[in-house]
């Protein structure tokens, strides 16, 4: 959940001028655009890092967890930074907490 705290801290930093990952990802419709390619590569690295972390924690399906966590994290960035929707941003944090809790229970207690 520290990723959410980091995004929150950035959002309220007066020097923060936006998320380059999101900007590069949506600026061009061309999937071969160098900025978009770099943004996509970076996002894959973030998802891989999450997958490796939860794998080492013994979670049962690291790829599924990482994909879901990544989707929630993306939603949080858009809600807070792009739409300025605090309620939706808080909901994404709750969703992340529920995902983590569910994965821990699945690991510790089975399906």
Beta strands, then each sheet from edge to edge (+ up, - down):
end
